[in-house]
C-alpha cells in the first residue's frame, strides 16, 4: 500500500503560526477534504506536502516511487505554449517519458542506421510501454473536452483565469499520481464539469487531498474531513454532512468540560479566599492545583461565526427593470430581447454555461456595461454593492483598519447600535492584534473577506454577488448565507455552487448561451435534476405543449389533411423514441469518458438526434394548429 506519513510538521508565516507538530498518515484510496477559515494555512499545508516551500520543519516519509500531483489555485503554465503542449510540459515521469520518446523518435528518423539511436529508440519505446503512456494524448483530449476546453492549439497566454484553471486540472489528472492535491478544483467549473469531475474522482485509484468550499462536492467525494484550526488538525470520518454532526458533538463535549472546570475553579477560589490558618503540605498542593486551574481557564480556542448584523437603507418597491434588452459581447449574443422585472426582497440566482454572459448581466445592472438596445431602469432608492470576481486593487502597504476607515470609522447595526470598524474586524475573525497588519501580508481569502466587509459597511439594499464562493471559506460562506436570508433587500447571485444557490436563491435564471435564458422558480438542484431527466411519455405532455403554444390558425387552412392526420397520430411516439435514443447516447458518453474516439462518434450521434428532435417538435408545433 502506497502511504505518506507526515511527522511533526511546523510552518509559520511572519509572526503567525499556521500549524505546529502535525502528525498524520495518508493511505491509498483516502479521500480527504481539508477545510478551515481563510488564513489558517490550508494552501500552506498543500505546499508543504508538495515540497514547494523551504521555511518548514518536520519530515514527510514516502516510498521511493511515490508521486504527488498538485493543482494550485493559480496554475503555473508557460504562456507561450499551446494548451496541449502545456499539459505535457509537466515535470512528472509520464510527461518526461513522452517528451523523451518524441525527441529520440525525431533523431532516429533522421539517422535510422545509427546503432546508438536504435538502442535509445528501443529503450524509449520500452519506457512508453512500462508507463502506459501511449494513450496519454487521447486521454488528455477527453479530459479537456469534459472540462469545456475545445481549442487545443490556443496559446495559454490568451486563456481566461477559468480556462487556465481547467488546463491545470487536466495536467494533474492525466498524471494519475499516488497522491492528488487539489486546491479549489471546482472554481470556474460549471455544473456539468463538476458532475464529471465527481464521477472521475470516484474511480480514481490513488489518494486525494482537496481544499474546497463546495459542500455538495465534499459530500460526494470525501470519506474523511480534516479541519485546520488554530494550528491543530482535527480529523473526522465521513463526508461533510458527517463532519458537521461530529464537530457539533465535539464542541458540546469541550464546552461541558470547560463548564466543569469553571465550577471547580469557583470552589477552589472560595477556599483560597477563606484562607487556611495553617498551610500544611497537603494544603500547599491544593494551592498549586488552584493555580493550574486558573492558568488553564479560557485557553480553549474555537472558530467563532462571522457575525454580520449591519443596518441598511430603505428600499422602495421599484428595484430593477430591463425591457427588450439586447447585448453582444466578444461577438457573442448575451441578451436577446430580454425583459425582466426585479422587485424588492427577491433572491435571484444566475447560473449556466461559462462564457454565456452571466457576469455581463451583473455589469449591465451595475452600470459597467451599456446595452446595445433596450432599456434598464434602476429604482431611485437603490443603493447597490457589487462583489466582483476580481476585487478592487487594495494598496498592499495600507493597514486593515485604515482600509475600512476610508469607508467609515463606525456604522449602525440593525438594532440601531453604533459599531466601530475595529469591532467589525473582530466579528469578521480578524483579532485585535491583526488590525494594524499591512494588507499585503494577508492571504488571498483574508483579502476577499476584508473586501466583503468593506462593501457591507456601505449598508446597501441591493447586493450583487459574482461567484462569491470562489475564494471565501466555508465558515464565512455559511454566515453570508444566513445574512442573505435575513437581508431585507434584493440579492442577485452568479454562481455554479449548488449548495450556495440552494441556500440563497429561490428563483433561477439559467444562461444556456446565445442569448437563451431559462427561468425557474425553486431550488437550483431541483432545476438541474429536472433538466437531466427525460420528459415523461404520457398524455399530459401533449396537453402541456398545447397550453404552452397558443394555436393561431390561418384562415386559408382549417384542418389536417388525411396524411397529416396520420402523421399527427404517430408524431408523439416518434418524439418519445428520439428522446429515448438521446438518453441512451448520453449514458454511453458517461461510460466512455476516457475513450476519446468513441466519445467523438457519440457526440456526432447526439447532435444528429438533437437536430431530429428539433425538426419533429417544429412539425408538431405546426400540425397542432389544425387539430380539432
N, C-alpha and C positions, 0 to 999 in steps of 0.2 A: 504493500500500500504506500502510495506517494504521500508523504506528510511533511508539513512545515511546522517547525517548533520555534517560538519566539521566547527569549529569556531576558527578563529584566530590562525591557525597552524603556528608554527615558528620552524625552525631547522637550526642549524649551524654545520659546520664541521671544527674544528680548528678555524682559523680566518675568514673562508669563510661562508657567509650567503647563505644557499641553497634556502630557501624560508621563507617569513615572511608575517604574517597576511593573510593567505589564508582562504577564506570562500567559501564553495560550498556545493551542495546537490547532492547526487547520488540516483536517483529514480529507482524503479523496472523497468526492461527492458531497462535501459540505456545501450548503447554500446559505451564506451568511449575509444578512442585511445590517449595515453599520449605520447607526443614527446618532444624533446628538445636536445640541444647539450650535449654530454657526460660531466658529471661532474656538471650538473645543478641541480641534486637532484631527478631524476625520481624514481630510486630504493629507495631512502630515503623516498620519499612520500609513496610508496607502503609499506615500512617497518613501517611507522607511522600509516597507516590505519590498518595494521595487528597487531598493538601493539607489534612490535618487537624491539622497541628502547625506551630508558628511557630519553635521553637528548633532550627533546622537550617540547614545551609549546603549549597551546591551548587545546581544548577538542573535542571529537567526540561523537555525540549522535546517538544511535541506539535503536530500540526496544529490549526488554529483550531476545527474542528468535532469534535475528539476528545473522546469521552465515557468516563467511568470510573464503574462501579458498584461499591459496596463493601458487602459483608456483614460486619459486625463480629461479634465473639464474643457480645456482648450488643447486639442491635439497638435503636436509639433510636426508639421509636414512641410516638405520643400515646396514653396510656391511656384517654382519653375517646372515642376513635374506634372504629367498628366495624372488623372485620377488613378488609372490602372498602375502606372509606374510608381506612384506614391504609396499605394497599398503594398507593392512588392519591395519597397525601399527599406523596410524594417530590418532591425538587427537580428531577428530571430533565425534560428537554424534553417527552417524551411525556406526562408527568403534568400539566405546566403547560398543554399544549395541550388535554388533556381537560377540565381544570378551567375553562379559559378558554371553551371551547366550551359547557360546561354553563351558565356564567354568562350568556354572550351569548344563548344559546337562551332562557333564562328571561326576560331583558329583552326580547328580540324578541317573545316570545309575549305579553307584556303590552302592547307598543306596536308592532304589526306594520306600521303606516303610517309609522313614523319612518325617513326615508331614511338617517340616520347608522347606526341599528341594523341596517338592511337591509345596508349595506355591511360593518359589523362581522360580521354573521352569515355573509356570503359569504366574508369573509377567514378567519373561524374554521373554516368548512367546508373551505376550501382547505387550511388547515394540517392539519386532520384527515386529509385525503386524502394530503397530502405525507408525513406521518409514519406513514401506515397505522395510525392509532390506533383505527379503528372496531372492530377485533376484540379490543382490549385486554381488555375486561371478560370475554369468553368465554375468552380465553387465561389470564387470572388464575384464573378458576374451575377450569379444567382443572389448572393447576399446583397450586393449593391442594388439590384433590381427591387428586392424586397424592401430596401431602405429608401426607395424612390430616387436613386441616383442612376440616371439613364445615359447621360453623355460621358462615356468613359474616357474620351480624349480631351475633355475640358481641363484647362490648367487649374491647379489647386489654388493659385493666387486669385482666381476670379470667382471662387466659391463663396457663398454666404457663410456666416458662422454656423448655421444649422447644417448646411451641406458638409462643411468641414468636419463637424462632429460625427456625421454619419459615415464619412470616408474613414475616419479614425476608428470608428466602431467596426467597420468591415475589416480593417487591418488586423485588429486584435482577435476577432472571431476566427479568421482564417488560420491564425497561428495554432489554434487548439492547444493552448499551454496547459500545464498541470494546475496552475492557479490563475484565474482570470480576475483582475482587479478592474472594476468599472466605477468611475466617478460620475454620477448623474447621467447614466446612459440614455434615459428617456427624454432628456432635454432636447427640444427641437424635433422630436419624432411625433408624427400624427398617430391616431389611434390604430390604424391598420398596421403600421410598422411596429408599434408597441405590442400589439397582439401577436405579430410574427415573432418578435424577439422573445416574448414569454414562452412560446412554443419551442423555439430554438434552444433556449437555456434549459428547458425541461428535460431535454435528451442529452445535454452536454455531459461529457464523461469526466471532466476534471472538477476541481473545486472552484467556488465562486465567492468573491467578497465584493459587495456592491454598496456604494453610498448613493442613496436616492431619497427624494421627498415623496415619491409616488407610492402611496399606501396600498392601492389596489395591486400594483406591480409587486410590492413586498409580499402581499398576501398570496400571490400566485407562485413566486419563485423561491421564497425563503423557507428554510427549515430551522434556522436559528436567527435571533436578533441580538446584535451586540450594541450596547449603548455606552458611548464615551461621555463621561460626566465628571467634571472636577478632577481630571487626571486619572480617574479609575475606569475600568472596563467592567460592565455588568453584562452577564450573558443570560439569555432566555431561550428556552426550547420552543420551536414552533414558528409561526408566521407573525405578521404584525398584529393581527387580531389577538393572538395568544399573548403577545408581548404586553399589550395594553392591559389585559386582565391580570397577568402575573406581576407587572410593575405596581399596579394599584394595591395588590396584596402585600408586596414587599414594603411599600411606603407605609401601609397601615401598621405592619408589624414594627417597623422602625419608629413610627410615631408612638405606638403603645410602649415600646421600650424606653423612649425618651420621657414619656409621662411618668413611668415608674421611677426613672432616675431622678426626676424633679421632685417627686413625692419623698423619696429617700433623702434628698438634699434638704428639703424643708424640715424633716425630722432631725437631721444632724445639725442643722442651723439652730433649731430650738435648743438642742443640748448644749451647743457651743455658747449660746447667749446666756444660758442658765449659769454656766461656769462652775466647774467642779473645784472644790476646795483643795483636794489633793489630786495631783496629776500622777497617777500610777503608770507603769509601763503599758498596761492594757489601755488606759485612757489616752496615752500618747499615740498609740496605734490607731485609736479611733479618730484623733485629731488629724493624723496623716491621711486616713481614709476620707475624711471630710474635704481635705484639700484636693485630693484626687478627683472627687465627685465635682467639686466646684470648678476645677480646671477643665473637665470634660463636657460640662453643660454648654449647649448652644453651638457645639462644633459640628453637628450633623449638617451636611450640605445637601440641598435638594435643588432641582431645576424648577424655579418658580414660573408660573404662567406669565406671558406678556400681557399686561393689563392695558386695554385701550378703552378709555372712558372719557372721550372728548366730546364737547358740545358741537353743534353745527348750526348753520344759518337756516332760516325757514325756506322751504322750497314750495313754490306755487304749483298749481295744477298742471300748467303747461311746462314741459321739460325740453323735449327734442322732437322735431317732426321733419322727416325727409319726404319730399314729393317728387316723383318721376326723376329720381337721381340717376345720372349716368357718369361713369368714370372709367377711363382707360389708364393703365399704369404699366410701363415697360412693355407696351404692345399687347397687354392682356386686358380682357374685359373684367373689371372688378364689380361694377354696379351697372345693371341694365334695367332702366325704367323702374328703379327700386323706390318703393314708398313704405314708410314705417313711422308709426306714432309711438313714442316712448313717454310714459307717464310717470308721475311721482311714485316712489316706492317700488318700482319694478326691479326685478332681478333677472337680467338677461345674460345668458352665456353664448359666446360665439366660438364655434369650432369648425373643423373641416380640413380640407387639403392644404398642405403647405404651399404658399405662393398664390392662394386663391383670393387674397385681398382682405383678410380679417383685420390685420393691423392698419391697413389703409382706411377701413371704415372708421376705426377709432381716430385716426389722424384727421379725417374729414370732420368728425364731431368736435375734435379739439381745435379745429381751425388751422391745422398744419398742412392740409391739402385742400385744393379747390375743386369742386365738381366741374366736369365738362359741361353739363347742363342739368337742369332741375334746380331745386331749392332745398336749403336746410335752414330751419328756424330754431333758435335756442331761446328758451324762456328767460324772461327778464330777471327772475330771482335765482337763476342757476349760478352756482359757484363751483367750478369744476377742478378736480385734481386728477392728474394723468400719471399713473405709474407705468413707465415705459420699459421696454426690454433693455434699451441702452440708457442707463441713468445719466443724468447731467454730470458734467465733469466737476468733481469736487477737489478743490485745492488740497494737495497732499500735506502741505505744511500748515493747514488750518486745524485748530483743535476742535474736538467734537462739540464741546459746549458752545464755542463761538459760532460754529456752523448753524446750530439751532437758534442761537440768539439773533442771527440775521433775520429770522422769521419773527420771533417774539421771545422775550425772556420769561413770559408766563402766558398761560391760556386758561380758559374756563372750561370745566368739565360739565357733564350732563346735570350734575347736582348744583351747578352754579358756584362751585368752589374754585378758587384760584390754584392752579398747579404750575410750579416753576419748571423751566427747561431741565434743570438738574433732576427733579423728581420724575419727569417723564423718561429721562435716560435710564434711571433706575428701574422704572416699570418695564422698560424695553430690554432688561437684562444687561445693562451697562452699569456695573457697580461704580461707586463714587471715585475710586482710585483711577478709573479709566477716563473720567470726564475731560481731563486735560491732555489725553493722548492725541498725538498727531494722527490725522485720518489715514495717512499713508501706511501706518503700522497696523491697520485693521485688515481682517480677512475680507475676501470678496463678499461673503454672506453678511458679515457685520456692516459693511458699507451699504448693502441693499436694505438692511433693517433700519439703519440710520436715515437713509433716503426716504423710506416709507414713513418713518416718524415725522420727518420734516413736512411731507405732504399732508399728513393728517393734522398736524398742528395748524394748518391753514383753515381747519374746520370747514371742509367742503360739504356740499349737499348732493353732488353728483360725482361718483367715483368711477374712473376708467382704469381698468387693470389689464395690462398686456403681458401675458404669460408670467403672472406673479409667482408661480410655483418653481420657476427655473432655478432660483438662487436663494430661496428662503428655506430655513429648516422646518421640520415638521411641527415643532413647538410653536414657532411664530405663525405658521400656516393655520394651525388649529385655532389660535386666538383671533387671527384675521377672519377666519370663517365665522367665529362667534360674533365678531364685530360687525360683519356684513349682515348677519341675521338680525342684529339689533339696531342696525343703521336705519334712520328714518328717511334717508334719501334714496336715490336711484343708483344702481350699480350695474355696470356693463363690463363683462369679463371675457377676454380672449384667452383660451386655454385648451390644451389637449389632456389635461389632468382629469381623469374621470371622477376620482374621489372628490377633488376640489369643486368641480362643476356640480356634482350631485348635492354638495353642501350649500353652494351659494347661488345657484340658478334654478328658477322654476319655468323659464322659457328659453328655448334654444333657437339660434339662427345658425343653420349648418351651411357652410360655404362649400359647394361641390365643384367650383371652378367655372370659368367662362360666364360669370355673372349669374349663375344659377344658385339661388339661396332657398333652402328648405326651412320652413317654420315648424316648430314643435313645442307643445306645452307639456311639461312634465320633466322627469329626471333624465339626465344625459345618458346614463347607461340603459335606460328603457328605450331611448331612441336608437342606440347602437344595436340593441337586441332586435328591435323592430325592423331595422334596415337590413339586418343579416338574415332574417327569416324569409323563406319562400312564401309568397302570398297563398292563402288557403284557396283550394279549388272547390268553391261552393256557390250556391245561387246568390249569396249576399254580395259576392264580388261584382256580379252583373248589376245589382241594384246600386252599389256604391259608385260604380263607374257612371251609371246613368244619372245619378244625383249630382256627381261632380262635374258633369259636362252637359249643360242645358242644350236641349235639342233646338236647332234652328233650321227648320225645313224650308227649302226654297220652293217657290210656288210652282215651278215647272216640273217638280218631281214629288210625288206624294206617297209612294210606296215602293217596296222592293220588287225587283223582277223575280221570276221563279229561280233563276240561277243564283241571284243574290240572296234569296231566302235560304237556299240550300247552303250557301257559304256561311250565312249568319248562324244557322243551326249548328255548324261544326266549328266555328272560329274560337269559341271558348275552350274547347278541348285542345285545339292546336296550340293556343297560347299556354295552356297548362303543361303540355308536353315540352314546349320550348323552355319554360321556366324550370321544369324538372331536369332537362338536359343541362341547363346552365348551372344548377346546383351540383350536379354530378361532376361537371368540369371543374368547378371551384373546389370541390372536395379532392379531386385528383391533383389540383395545383398545390393544395396544402400538404398532400402526402409526398409530393415530388419536389419539395422546396429546394433540394440540393442538386437536382438534375436539371441543369440549365437548358440543355437541348430539348428535353421533354417539356419543360416549363414554357419555352418559346412556342412550341407547337400547340400546347394547351391554350396559351394566350390568344393565338390566332383563331382557334376554335371558339373561344369565349367571345371575341369581338364579332365573329360571324353570327353567333347565336343572339347576341345583343342587337345586332342590326335586324335580324329576322323578327325578333320580338317587337322592335320599334315599328317595323313595316306592318305587322299584324295588328298592333294597337292602333296605328293610324287608320288601317282598314276598318277595325272595329268601331272607331270613332265615326267614320263616315257612314257605315251601314246603320249605326244606332239611330241616326236622324230619321230614318224612314221605317222603323219598326212600329207596327200598330199594336 
